[in-house]
Amino acid sequence: MPDKRSTGDEARRRPPVARRILRASLVVLAVLALIFLVSRAAAPYLVSSTLVRSAIERAVAGWTGHDVTMSGTPEIAFWPQPRVSLNGVTISKPSADGPKVLGRIERLSAAFGLYSAMRGRPEFDEFHLLRPQFRVDRDRNGRLDWANEGLLSAAVRQVQARDGGQTLAPELDAAVGAITIEDGTLELIDEVSGRVISARGIAADIAWPKLSGALQATARIDLGGLPVRLNFSSRQPLLLFGGKDATISAALDATAFGARFNGIANLAESPLRTGTLTLSAKDVTAFRDWSGIQLAGLDSLKQAQLSADLTLVGEELRLEGLEFDVNDTHGTGILSLSRPPGGKPRVSGTLAFDRLNITRLLSAFSLDLPSTDDASDQMERPPRLLQWLDFDLTLSADRADLPPFELGDVAASILATGKTAQFNIADAAFEGGDLTASFIGTGSGFSRGGDLTLAIRDADFAAVADHLAIAGPVPRGKASVDLALKTREPVWATGLADMSGTFAFTSQGGTLTGVNVAAIRDLARTRAYFQLSAGGQGSMPYDRLDYRARFANGTAEVLEARLAGRDETLTVSGVVPYADNALALSAELAASDRTRDEDLPPLRFFIGGAWPDPVLSPISLPPENHLE
């Protein structure tokens, strides 16, 4: 039987398992470190520099399918990792006028595998482009001058969509790796529209392991002095580059604005086909200064954001499930952007607001572009938004501001084209009554005035008078108004002297304040003239009031003015030069029941002076009259 003490001594002398594993790991790490150091030290002798240089040149030419030349001397470094750098790289293609330069790269470098280089077939990764400058031309057929016979173009032509991603034949599914761009410039030139889009100061990090795989990119871009950050990803980048439908996720973020899109895009037809779109204006002042756009009402805009489900159906772009916030106003609706044959793009749809400012809405349809010293450029640039877009919108609002009034439950519409503009209020609650209106603009938009028709039914004109702060005699009661006027200036920015039209006012009962009839009769017996205020406080109740007038050039002609009370009736005729705040009227105060003429004899008088305290002059005085 073995001795238990000798067995325990052997176990204590044997190294623990953990210690043996640690010792073996240290040995392995030491060997690997030695191999790494030896390989880096021996790399210049084991790897052909000429082979690596020519391989990177062939790789760039193979990827682009264009001619690649260098003006500088290639450099190869092996520490801390093998890397080759090309200086003064130019990418060009033959043309009828000689080589056409597509891009220049001040310095192009890439990492390469030491083992693959030793085998004579170096594989490159972690590309770094210093101050690259690329130019892309799009011809009238939509073809890009970067289209070629390179590896990338071949992959674009043969890629297929599969399960939300993309697939390639194995011989085309090359490794790409990481790409870093430092201080890059991209210029896009569209031959059809003549537009030139430039992006400068591009700093980007692109991760694209294989051509068939997903692409992710982050970039910082200088757009005309505005720093913009871009986050982009797509599981189908080759489909996107080939002008086919591809799923993408993109987000733009700047101090002035932001945008986000998740869905399907197509670079050849419409950039965005279907998906979720979010837009935001975070600093409107900065956006206006950056863009140079001067839009009426833009100064009052502090912030705005919009989100919607975007869908392209044929030639119509739809925004469904639309939600937007402008300052403190929230709204929802559906919008569509279409282009009728031979016409301008049209924005149509239905919008529902919590609160709507009608004045700002109408003034927003006047857009002035940045001025320029070039007269020919001024003639080429459309000076107004309506020369780009037509609008056909149905609007509703719980509340609408039409200073100094507030409307409720508004149902309205706006039709605005390059030739005409019309704004209609089909129905709205107004001071306890109803309001309808139609404003037809003169020419393009509402900035040059137009024709306004307004109808108010059974509104409380005591509240109307309070809102307008009218001084002098005011009818207070339920009333109806019909107004038709023409103006050469915007209604919200013009004076009464610049308007012409007709006005009708009807009230079925109320009180005319500021008129003391008994005092007027007493004063007429003793004075040849007196101011209305001399009669003191008072009011004249009426059963019906009818007033009609036409006005132009600052003067109103009274066609009918009759206030019928239970005891007395007041009729007025003449003109009101309201531009001078003057009056030139004749009036008669008589018994409503003419059989009572002895008790209430007719009193005729002139009304002159200035509003709100005119001068009354009796035309004929009773026999007992004596002058004071």
C-alpha positions as CSV (number, residue, x, y, z in Angstrom):
1,M,0.0,0.0,0.0
2,P,1.6,3.4,-1.1
3,D,2.6,5.9,1.4
4,K,0.1,8.7,1.5
5,R,2.7,11.3,2.6
6,S,5.0,10.5,-0.4
7,T,2.0,10.9,-2.8
8,G,1.2,14.4,-1.3
9,D,4.8,15.5,-1.6
10,E,4.8,14.7,-5.4
11,A,1.6,16.6,-5.9
12,R,3.1,19.7,-4.2
13,R,6.3,19.4,-6.3
14,R,4.3,19.2,-9.7
15,P,3.6,22.8,-11.2
16,P,-0.1,23.8,-11.1
17,V,-2.0,23.6,-14.4
18,A,-2.6,27.4,-14.5
19,R,1.2,28.0,-14.1
20,R,2.0,25.7,-17.0
21,I,-0.6,27.4,-19.2
22,L,0.8,30.9,-18.4
23,R,4.4,29.8,-19.0
24,A,3.4,28.3,-22.4
25,S,1.5,31.5,-23.4
26,L,4.5,33.7,-22.6
27,V,6.6,31.5,-24.8
28,V,4.2,31.7,-27.6
29,L,3.9,35.5,-27.3
30,A,7.6,35.8,-27.3
31,V,8.0,33.7,-30.4
32,L,5.2,35.7,-32.2
33,A,6.8,39.0,-31.1
34,L,10.2,37.8,-32.4
35,I,8.7,36.7,-35.7
36,F,6.9,40.1,-36.0
37,L,10.1,42.0,-35.3
38,V,12.2,39.8,-37.6
39,S,9.6,40.0,-40.4
40,R,9.5,43.8,-40.2
41,A,13.3,44.0,-40.1
42,A,13.7,41.6,-43.0
43,A,10.6,42.9,-45.0
44,P,12.6,45.3,-47.2
45,Y,14.8,42.3,-48.3
46,L,11.9,39.9,-48.7
47,V,9.4,42.1,-50.5
48,S,9.9,43.7,-53.9
49,S,9.3,47.4,-53.6
50,T,8.8,47.6,-57.4
51,L,6.2,44.9,-57.2
52,V,4.2,46.7,-54.5
53,R,4.4,50.0,-56.3
54,S,3.2,48.5,-59.6
55,A,0.5,46.5,-57.8
56,I,-1.1,49.5,-56.2
57,E,-1.0,51.4,-59.5
58,R,-2.7,48.4,-61.2
59,A,-5.2,48.1,-58.3
60,V,-6.3,51.8,-58.7
61,A,-6.5,51.5,-62.5
62,G,-8.4,48.2,-62.1
63,W,-10.9,49.6,-59.7
64,T,-11.6,52.8,-61.7
65,G,-11.1,51.4,-65.2
66,H,-9.3,54.6,-66.1
67,D,-5.7,55.6,-66.7
68,V,-3.7,56.3,-63.5
69,T,-0.4,58.3,-63.5
70,M,1.9,59.6,-60.7
71,S,4.0,62.7,-60.7
72,G,5.8,61.9,-57.4
73,T,8.0,59.1,-56.2
74,P,6.2,56.2,-54.5
75,E,7.1,55.5,-50.9
76,I,7.0,52.2,-48.9
77,A,7.2,51.9,-45.2
78,F,7.1,48.7,-43.1
79,W,6.7,50.0,-39.6
80,P,4.4,49.8,-37.7
81,Q,2.7,48.1,-40.6
82,P,3.5,47.7,-44.3
83,R,2.1,50.7,-46.2
84,V,2.6,52.1,-49.7
85,S,2.0,55.8,-50.7
86,L,1.6,57.3,-54.1
87,N,2.1,61.1,-54.6
88,G,0.5,63.2,-57.3
89,V,-2.0,60.6,-58.5
90,T,-4.1,61.6,-61.6
91,I,-7.1,59.7,-62.9
92,S,-8.1,60.4,-66.5
93,K,-9.8,59.0,-69.6
94,P,-9.3,59.6,-73.3
95,S,-11.5,62.1,-75.1
96,A,-11.6,63.8,-78.5
97,D,-9.8,66.8,-77.0
98,G,-7.2,64.8,-75.3
99,P,-7.1,63.2,-71.8
100,K,-9.9,64.3,-69.6
101,V,-9.0,64.6,-65.9
102,L,-11.6,63.0,-63.6
103,G,-9.7,63.3,-60.4
104,R,-6.5,64.2,-58.7
105,I,-5.2,62.9,-55.3
106,E,-2.3,64.6,-53.6
107,R,-1.4,61.5,-51.7
108,L,-2.8,58.0,-51.9
109,S,-1.7,55.4,-49.4
110,A,-2.8,51.9,-48.5
111,A,-1.8,49.1,-46.1
112,F,-0.8,45.7,-47.6
113,G,-0.3,42.3,-46.2
114,L,3.3,41.3,-45.8
115,Y,2.7,37.6,-46.5
116,S,0.7,38.3,-49.7
117,A,3.4,40.7,-50.8
118,M,6.0,38.0,-50.3
119,R,3.9,35.7,-52.5
120,G,4.0,38.4,-55.2
121,R,0.3,39.3,-55.0
122,P,-0.1,42.1,-52.4
123,E,-3.6,42.7,-51.0
124,F,-4.4,46.3,-50.0
125,D,-6.5,47.7,-47.3
126,E,-7.0,50.8,-45.2
127,F,-6.9,53.3,-48.1
128,H,-6.1,56.9,-47.2
129,L,-6.8,59.7,-49.7
130,L,-5.2,63.1,-48.9
131,R,-6.8,66.2,-50.6
132,P,-8.5,64.3,-53.5
133,Q,-10.4,66.3,-56.1
134,F,-13.1,64.5,-58.1
135,R,-15.2,65.8,-60.9
136,V,-18.3,64.0,-62.2
137,D,-20.1,65.1,-65.3
138,R,-23.7,63.9,-66.1
139,D,-24.7,64.1,-69.8
140,R,-28.1,64.6,-71.3
141,N,-28.7,60.8,-71.3
142,G,-28.0,60.6,-67.6
143,R,-24.7,58.8,-68.1
144,L,-21.8,59.6,-65.8
145,D,-18.3,60.1,-67.2
146,W,-17.0,57.8,-64.5
147,A,-18.9,54.9,-66.1
148,N,-16.1,52.5,-67.4
149,E,-14.8,49.0,-67.6
150,G,-13.2,48.8,-64.2
151,L,-13.8,46.3,-61.5
152,L,-16.3,48.6,-59.7
153,S,-18.3,49.2,-62.9
154,A,-18.4,45.5,-63.7
155,A,-19.7,44.7,-60.2
156,V,-22.3,47.4,-60.6
157,R,-23.5,45.9,-63.9
158,Q,-23.8,42.4,-62.6
159,V,-25.0,42.8,-59.0
160,Q,-28.3,41.3,-58.1
161,A,-30.7,42.1,-55.3
162,R,-31.3,39.3,-52.7
163,D,-33.1,39.2,-49.4
164,G,-32.7,43.0,-48.7
165,G,-29.1,42.8,-49.7
166,Q,-27.0,42.2,-52.8
167,T,-25.1,39.3,-54.3
168,L,-22.2,39.1,-56.8
169,A,-20.4,36.4,-58.6
170,P,-17.3,35.2,-56.6
171,E,-14.8,36.4,-59.2
172,L,-16.1,40.0,-58.8
173,D,-16.6,40.0,-55.1
174,A,-13.4,41.7,-54.2
175,A,-12.4,43.0,-50.8
176,V,-12.5,46.7,-50.3
177,G,-11.7,47.5,-46.7
178,A,-11.6,50.9,-45.0
179,I,-11.3,54.2,-46.8
180,T,-10.4,57.5,-45.3
181,I,-10.7,60.8,-47.1
182,E,-9.0,63.9,-45.8
183,D,-9.8,67.4,-47.1
184,G,-11.5,66.2,-50.3
185,T,-13.5,68.1,-53.0
186,L,-16.3,66.8,-55.1
187,E,-17.9,68.7,-58.0
188,L,-21.1,67.4,-59.8
189,I,-22.0,69.0,-63.1
190,D,-25.4,68.3,-64.7
191,E,-25.4,69.1,-68.4
192,V,-29.2,69.0,-68.6
193,S,-29.9,71.6,-65.8
194,G,-26.6,73.4,-66.0
195,R,-26.3,73.1,-62.2
196,V,-23.0,72.7,-60.5
197,I,-22.9,71.2,-57.0
198,S,-19.7,71.6,-55.1
199,A,-18.7,70.0,-51.8
200,R,-15.4,71.0,-50.2
201,G,-13.5,70.1,-47.0
202,I,-14.7,66.5,-47.1
203,A,-13.5,64.3,-44.3
204,A,-14.9,60.8,-44.5
205,D,-14.5,57.4,-43.1
206,I,-15.9,54.5,-45.2
207,A,-16.2,50.9,-44.1
208,W,-16.9,48.5,-47.0
209,P,-15.4,45.0,-46.3
210,K,-16.5,43.4,-49.6
211,L,-18.2,44.6,-52.8
212,S,-21.2,42.4,-52.0
213,G,-21.4,43.6,-48.4
214,A,-23.0,46.6,-46.7
215,L,-21.4,50.1,-46.8
216,Q,-21.2,52.5,-43.9
217,A,-19.8,56.0,-44.1
218,T,-19.5,59.1,-41.9
219,A,-18.5,62.4,-43.5
220,R,-18.0,66.0,-42.6
221,I,-18.5,68.3,-45.5
222,D,-18.3,72.1,-46.1
223,L,-21.2,73.1,-48.2
224,G,-20.7,76.8,-49.2
225,G,-19.3,77.6,-45.8
226,L,-21.8,75.6,-43.8
227,P,-20.3,72.5,-42.0
228,V,-22.5,69.4,-42.5
229,R,-22.2,66.0,-41.0
230,L,-23.4,63.0,-43.0
231,N,-24.1,59.5,-41.7
232,F,-24.9,57.0,-44.5
233,S,-25.4,53.2,-44.7
234,S,-26.7,50.8,-47.3
235,R,-26.9,47.0,-47.6
236,Q,-27.2,47.5,-51.4
237,P,-24.5,50.1,-52.4
238,L,-23.8,48.6,-55.8
239,L,-27.5,48.7,-56.7
240,L,-27.5,52.3,-55.6
241,F,-24.4,53.2,-57.7
242,G,-26.0,51.4,-60.7
243,G,-29.1,53.6,-60.7
244,K,-31.4,50.9,-59.3
245,D,-33.6,50.8,-56.3
246,A,-31.6,50.3,-53.1
247,T,-32.3,50.5,-49.4
248,I,-30.4,53.3,-47.6
249,S,-30.3,55.1,-44.3
250,A,-29.0,58.7,-44.5
251,A,-28.8,61.6,-42.0
252,L,-27.6,65.2,-42.6
253,D,-26.9,67.4,-39.6
254,A,-25.9,71.0,-39.7
255,T,-26.3,74.0,-37.4
256,A,-29.0,75.4,-39.7
257,F,-30.9,72.3,-40.7
258,G,-31.2,68.6,-40.4
259,A,-32.6,65.7,-42.6
260,R,-33.0,62.0,-42.2
261,F,-34.3,59.4,-44.6
262,N,-34.7,55.6,-44.2
263,G,-36.1,53.7,-47.2
264,I,-35.5,53.1,-50.9
265,A,-33.5,55.5,-53.1
266,N,-32.6,55.6,-56.8
267,L,-29.9,57.9,-58.1
268,A,-30.8,57.5,-61.8
269,E,-34.5,58.4,-61.5
270,S,-35.7,60.0,-58.3
271,P,-33.3,60.2,-55.4
272,L,-36.0,59.2,-52.9
273,R,-38.6,56.6,-53.8
274,T,-40.2,55.4,-50.6
275,G,-39.5,55.6,-47.0
276,T,-39.6,57.8,-43.9
277,L,-38.4,61.4,-44.3
278,T,-37.7,63.9,-41.5
279,L,-36.7,67.5,-42.1
280,S,-35.9,70.3,-39.6
281,A,-34.9,73.9,-39.7
282,K,-33.0,74.5,-36.4
283,D,-31.6,78.0,-37.1
284,V,-33.7,79.8,-39.7
285,T,-31.5,82.9,-39.6
286,A,-28.3,80.8,-40.3
287,F,-30.1,79.0,-43.1
288,R,-31.3,82.2,-44.7
289,D,-27.8,83.7,-44.5
290,W,-26.3,80.6,-45.9
291,S,-28.8,80.1,-48.7
292,G,-29.4,83.7,-49.6
293,I,-33.1,83.1,-49.8
294,Q,-35.4,86.0,-48.9
295,L,-38.9,84.7,-48.3
296,A,-41.7,86.9,-47.1
297,G,-42.5,86.0,-43.5
298,L,-39.3,84.1,-43.1
299,D,-38.1,86.5,-40.4
300,S,-40.9,85.4,-38.1
301,L,-40.0,81.8,-38.5
302,K,-37.9,80.5,-35.6
303,Q,-37.9,76.8,-36.1
304,A,-39.7,74.2,-38.2
305,Q,-39.7,70.4,-38.6
306,L,-41.5,67.9,-40.8
307,S,-41.9,64.1,-40.9
308,A,-43.8,62.0,-43.4
309,D,-44.0,58.7,-45.2
310,L,-42.7,59.4,-48.7
311,T,-43.9,57.4,-51.7
312,L,-43.2,57.9,-55.4
313,V,-46.1,56.7,-57.6
314,G,-45.3,57.2,-61.2
315,E,-44.4,60.9,-61.6
316,E,-46.1,61.9,-58.3
317,L,-44.3,62.2,-55.0
318,R,-46.6,61.7,-52.0
319,L,-46.1,62.7,-48.4
320,E,-48.6,60.7,-46.3
321,G,-48.9,60.8,-42.6
322,L,-47.4,64.3,-42.7
323,E,-46.8,66.0,-39.4
324,F,-45.2,69.4,-39.0
325,D,-44.4,72.0,-36.5
326,V,-43.8,75.7,-37.4
327,N,-42.9,77.8,-34.4
328,D,-45.8,77.0,-32.0
329,T,-48.1,75.7,-34.7
330,H,-48.7,72.0,-35.2
331,G,-50.3,70.4,-38.3
332,T,-51.0,67.2,-40.1
333,G,-52.0,66.3,-43.6
334,I,-51.2,64.8,-47.0
335,L,-49.2,66.4,-49.8
336,S,-48.2,65.4,-53.3
337,L,-45.8,66.9,-55.8
338,S,-46.6,66.2,-59.4
339,R,-45.7,67.7,-62.8
340,P,-48.5,67.9,-65.3
341,P,-47.5,67.6,-69.0
342,G,-46.1,71.0,-70.2
343,G,-46.6,72.6,-66.8
344,K,-44.7,73.4,-63.6
345,P,-44.5,71.1,-60.6
346,R,-47.7,71.3,-58.5
347,V,-48.0,70.9,-54.8
348,S,-51.4,69.8,-53.8
349,G,-53.1,68.1,-50.8
350,T,-54.8,68.7,-47.5
351,L,-53.4,70.4,-44.4
352,A,-54.9,70.7,-41.0
353,F,-53.5,73.2,-38.5
354,D,-54.0,73.7,-34.8
355,R,-53.6,77.4,-35.5
356,L,-53.1,79.3,-38.7
357,N,-51.9,82.8,-39.4
358,I,-53.6,83.9,-42.6
359,T,-51.6,87.0,-43.1
360,R,-48.3,85.1,-43.0
361,L,-49.7,82.3,-45.2
362,L,-50.6,84.8,-48.0
363,S,-47.4,86.8,-47.7
364,A,-45.3,83.6,-47.9
365,F,-46.3,83.3,-51.6
366,S,-43.8,86.0,-52.5
367,L,-40.2,84.8,-52.8
368,D,-37.4,87.1,-53.9
369,L,-34.1,85.5,-54.9
370,P,-30.7,86.9,-54.1
371,S,-29.8,89.9,-56.1
372,T,-26.9,89.9,-58.6
373,D,-25.0,92.6,-60.5
374,D,-25.3,90.6,-63.7
375,A,-28.3,91.8,-65.6
376,S,-28.5,88.7,-67.7
377,D,-28.4,86.5,-64.6
378,Q,-31.3,88.5,-63.1
379,M,-33.3,87.9,-66.2
380,E,-32.6,84.2,-66.1
381,R,-33.5,83.7,-62.4
382,P,-37.2,83.4,-61.7
383,P,-37.9,86.2,-59.2
384,R,-40.8,84.4,-57.5
385,L,-41.6,81.0,-56.0
386,L,-44.7,80.7,-58.1
387,Q,-42.6,80.6,-61.2
388,W,-41.2,77.3,-60.0
389,L,-44.3,75.7,-58.3
390,D,-48.1,75.8,-58.5
391,F,-50.1,75.2,-55.3
392,D,-53.6,73.7,-54.9
393,L,-54.2,73.2,-51.2
394,T,-57.2,72.5,-48.9
395,L,-56.7,73.9,-45.5
396,S,-58.4,73.6,-42.1
397,A,-57.7,75.1,-38.7
398,D,-59.1,75.0,-35.3
399,R,-58.1,78.7,-34.9
400,A,-56.9,81.2,-37.5
401,D,-55.4,84.6,-36.9
402,L,-56.5,87.5,-39.1
403,P,-55.3,90.4,-37.0
404,P,-57.0,91.9,-35.1
405,F,-59.5,89.0,-35.3
406,E,-59.5,85.4,-34.5
407,L,-61.5,82.9,-36.6
408,G,-62.6,79.4,-35.5
409,D,-63.2,76.1,-37.3
410,V,-61.8,77.4,-40.6
411,A,-62.2,75.6,-43.9
412,A,-60.2,77.2,-46.6
413,S,-58.3,76.6,-49.8
414,I,-55.5,78.2,-51.8
415,L,-54.8,78.0,-55.5
416,A,-51.7,79.7,-56.6
417,T,-50.0,79.5,-60.0
418,G,-47.6,81.6,-62.0
419,K,-50.6,83.5,-63.5
420,T,-53.2,83.7,-60.8
421,A,-53.7,83.2,-57.1
422,Q,-56.9,82.6,-55.1
423,F,-57.5,82.2,-51.4
424,N,-60.9,81.1,-50.3
425,I,-62.4,80.8,-46.8
426,A,-65.4,78.5,-47.4
427,D,-66.6,78.7,-43.8
428,A,-65.3,80.1,-40.5
429,A,-66.8,81.1,-37.2
430,F,-66.5,84.8,-36.6
431,E,-67.6,86.7,-33.5
432,G,-70.6,84.4,-32.9
433,G,-71.5,84.4,-36.6
434,D,-70.2,83.0,-39.9
435,L,-67.6,84.3,-42.4
436,T,-66.8,83.5,-46.0
437,A,-64.3,85.2,-48.2
438,S,-62.5,85.0,-51.5
439,F,-59.3,86.9,-52.4
440,I,-58.2,86.6,-56.0
441,G,-54.6,87.9,-56.4
442,T,-53.5,90.2,-59.3
443,G,-50.8,88.4,-61.3
444,S,-48.5,86.0,-59.7
445,G,-49.2,85.6,-56.0
446,F,-50.9,88.1,-53.5
447,S,-48.1,90.7,-53.3
448,R,-49.7,93.0,-55.9
449,G,-53.2,93.1,-54.3
450,G,-56.3,91.8,-56.0
451,D,-60.0,91.4,-55.6
452,L,-61.5,90.6,-52.2
453,T,-65.1,89.6,-51.5
454,L,-66.2,89.1,-47.9
455,A,-69.5,88.0,-46.4
456,I,-70.2,88.0,-42.6
457,R,-73.5,86.7,-41.3
458,D,-75.0,87.3,-37.8
459,A,-71.8,88.4,-36.1
460,D,-71.6,90.4,-32.9
461,F,-70.4,93.8,-34.1
462,A,-70.0,95.1,-30.6
463,A,-67.0,92.7,-30.3
464,V,-65.9,93.7,-33.8
465,A,-65.9,97.4,-32.8
466,D,-64.0,96.6,-29.7
467,H,-61.3,94.7,-31.7
468,L,-61.0,97.6,-34.1
469,A,-61.1,100.2,-31.3
470,I,-63.5,102.4,-33.3
471,A,-64.1,105.8,-31.7
472,G,-67.4,107.6,-32.2
473,P,-70.9,106.3,-32.9
474,V,-70.8,102.5,-33.3
475,P,-73.7,100.1,-34.0
476,R,-73.6,97.4,-31.3
477,G,-75.7,94.3,-32.2
478,K,-75.9,91.3,-34.4
479,A,-75.2,92.2,-38.0
480,S,-74.2,91.1,-41.5
481,V,-71.7,92.5,-43.9
482,D,-71.0,92.2,-47.6
483,L,-67.8,93.7,-48.8
484,A,-66.2,93.8,-52.3
485,L,-63.0,95.7,-52.8
486,K,-60.0,95.9,-55.2
487,T,-56.5,96.9,-54.2
488,R,-53.1,97.2,-56.0
489,E,-51.2,96.4,-52.8
490,P,-51.5,93.4,-50.4
491,V,-54.7,93.8,-48.3
492,W,-52.7,93.3,-45.1
493,A,-50.2,96.1,-46.0
494,T,-52.4,98.7,-47.8
495,G,-54.3,101.8,-46.6
496,L,-58.0,102.5,-47.1
497,A,-57.2,105.2,-49.6
498,D,-55.7,102.6,-52.0
499,M,-58.9,100.5,-52.0
500,S,-62.0,100.7,-54.1
501,G,-65.3,98.8,-53.9
502,T,-68.6,98.5,-52.2
503,F,-69.7,97.9,-48.6
504,A,-73.1,96.9,-47.2
505,F,-74.1,96.5,-43.5
506,T,-77.4,95.2,-42.2
507,S,-78.4,94.7,-38.6
508,Q,-81.8,93.5,-37.4
509,G,-81.6,95.1,-34.0
510,G,-79.1,96.8,-31.7
511,T,-78.0,100.1,-30.3
512,L,-76.1,103.0,-32.0
513,T,-73.9,104.3,-29.2
514,G,-72.6,107.9,-28.9
515,V,-75.8,109.5,-30.1
516,N,-78.2,111.2,-27.7
517,V,-81.3,112.0,-29.9
518,A,-83.1,114.0,-27.3
519,A,-80.1,116.2,-26.7
520,I,-79.6,116.7,-30.4
521,R,-83.2,118.0,-30.8
522,D,-82.7,120.3,-27.8
523,L,-79.4,121.7,-29.2
524,A,-81.0,122.2,-32.6
525,R,-83.6,124.5,-31.2
526,T,-80.9,126.8,-29.7
527,R,-77.8,126.5,-31.8
528,A,-76.9,126.9,-35.4
529,Y,-74.2,124.3,-35.1
530,F,-72.7,122.1,-32.4
531,Q,-70.4,119.1,-32.0
532,L,-71.9,115.7,-31.4
533,S,-70.2,115.4,-28.1
534,A,-72.1,118.4,-26.9
535,G,-75.2,116.2,-26.5
536,G,-73.4,114.2,-23.8
537,Q,-73.6,110.4,-23.4
538,G,-76.4,108.5,-24.9
539,S,-77.5,105.8,-27.4
540,M,-80.2,105.2,-30.0
541,P,-81.8,101.8,-30.1
542,Y,-82.9,100.5,-33.5
543,D,-85.0,97.7,-34.9
544,R,-83.1,97.7,-38.3
545,L,-80.0,99.4,-39.7
546,D,-79.2,99.4,-43.4
547,Y,-76.1,101.0,-44.8
548,R,-74.6,100.8,-48.4
549,A,-71.7,102.7,-49.8
550,R,-69.2,102.7,-52.6
551,F,-65.7,103.9,-52.1
552,A,-62.6,104.8,-54.1
553,N,-59.6,107.2,-54.0
554,G,-60.1,107.8,-50.3
555,T,-63.8,108.8,-50.5
556,A,-67.0,106.9,-49.8
557,E,-70.3,107.8,-51.4
558,V,-73.2,106.8,-49.1
559,L,-75.9,105.1,-51.2
560,E,-78.2,104.2,-48.3
561,A,-78.0,104.8,-44.6
562,R,-81.2,104.2,-42.7
563,L,-81.5,103.5,-39.0
564,A,-85.1,102.7,-38.0
565,G,-86.0,102.7,-34.3
566,R,-89.3,102.1,-32.5
567,D,-89.8,105.9,-32.1
568,E,-87.5,107.6,-34.6
569,T,-85.8,106.9,-37.8
570,L,-82.4,108.4,-38.9
571,T,-81.5,108.7,-42.6
572,V,-78.2,109.9,-43.9
573,S,-76.8,110.7,-47.4
574,G,-73.7,112.3,-48.8
575,V,-69.9,111.5,-49.0
576,V,-67.2,110.7,-46.6
577,P,-63.7,111.8,-47.5
578,Y,-62.2,109.2,-45.1
579,A,-58.7,109.7,-46.4
580,D,-58.9,113.2,-44.8
581,N,-60.9,111.9,-41.8
582,A,-63.7,114.3,-42.9
583,L,-67.5,114.2,-43.4
584,A,-69.9,115.8,-45.8
585,L,-73.3,114.4,-45.1
586,S,-76.9,115.5,-44.8
587,A,-79.3,113.8,-42.3
588,E,-82.9,113.7,-41.3
589,L,-84.3,112.6,-38.0
590,A,-88.0,111.9,-38.0
591,A,-90.7,109.9,-36.3
592,S,-90.9,106.3,-37.4
593,D,-94.6,106.7,-37.3
594,R,-95.3,109.8,-39.4
595,T,-98.6,110.4,-37.6
596,R,-96.4,111.5,-34.7
597,D,-94.7,114.3,-36.6
598,E,-96.2,116.9,-34.2
599,D,-94.5,115.1,-31.3
600,L,-91.3,114.4,-33.2
601,P,-91.1,116.9,-36.0
602,P,-88.6,116.1,-38.8
603,L,-85.1,117.6,-38.1
604,R,-82.7,118.0,-41.1
605,F,-79.1,118.9,-40.5
606,F,-75.6,118.8,-42.1
607,I,-72.9,116.6,-40.6
608,G,-69.4,118.0,-41.2
609,G,-66.1,118.4,-39.4
610,A,-64.0,115.4,-38.5
611,W,-64.7,112.0,-37.2
612,P,-65.2,110.9,-34.4
613,D,-66.7,114.2,-33.1
614,P,-68.4,115.7,-36.1
615,V,-70.2,119.1,-36.2
616,L,-74.0,119.1,-36.7
617,S,-75.7,122.1,-38.4
618,P,-79.5,122.2,-38.5
619,I,-80.8,123.1,-41.9
620,S,-84.1,124.7,-40.8
621,L,-84.8,125.8,-37.3
622,P,-88.2,125.8,-35.6
623,P,-89.9,129.3,-35.2
624,E,-89.1,129.4,-31.5
625,N,-85.4,129.0,-32.2
626,H,-83.1,131.7,-31.0
627,L,-79.3,131.8,-31.4
628,E,-77.0,131.8,-28.5
